[in-house]
Amino acid sequence: MNPLRRVFYWCARHGALRASATSLTVVAALVTADQVMAGKVPDPTGGATHYYATTMPKPPDWAAKDKQTLKLGHHVFFKDVP
């Protein structure tokens, strides 16, 4: 099992997925992630290694100085974060 699937399964087991996340949306996310990891579709995050939710009271300190690659909904993605 690849590391990304392990994260999804851990979240599902520990209730970290939103109640509104249906099994169909989780499957769609896994399929998309698998395609990105296999190089079949481009990485929509531009190689991001970090992200934060804009619903947080305050962005993380690192976010002010690192390269933002994508803003999608309430999430902002970054790469080249030390």
Secondary structure in CASP SS format (residue, H / E / C, confidence):
PFRMAT SS
TARGET T0000
AUTHOR 0000-0000-0000
METHOD secondary structure of the structure
MODEL  1
M C 1.00
N C 1.00
P H 1.00
L H 1.00
R H 1.00
R H 1.00
V H 1.00
F H 1.00
Y H 1.00
W H 1.00
C H 1.00
A H 1.00
R H 1.00
H C 1.00
G C 1.00
A C 1.00
L C 1.00
R C 1.00
A C 1.00
S C 1.00
A C 1.00
T C 1.00
S H 1.00
L H 1.00
T H 1.00
V H 1.00
V H 1.00
A H 1.00
A H 1.00
L H 1.00
V H 1.00
T H 1.00
A H 1.00
D H 1.00
Q H 1.00
V H 1.00
M H 1.00
A C 1.00
G C 1.00
K C 1.00
V C 1.00
P C 1.00
D C 1.00
P C 1.00
T C 1.00
G C 1.00
G C 1.00
A C 1.00
T C 1.00
H E 1.00
Y E 1.00
Y E 1.00
A E 1.00
T C 1.00
T C 1.00
M C 1.00
P C 1.00
K C 1.00
P C 1.00
P C 1.00
D H 1.00
W H 1.00
A H 1.00
A H 1.00
K C 1.00
D C 1.00
K E 1.00
Q E 1.00
T E 1.00
L E 1.00
K E 1.00
L E 1.00
G C 1.00
H C 1.00
H E 1.00
V E 1.00
F E 1.00
F E 1.00
K E 1.00
D C 1.00
V C 1.00
P C 1.00
END
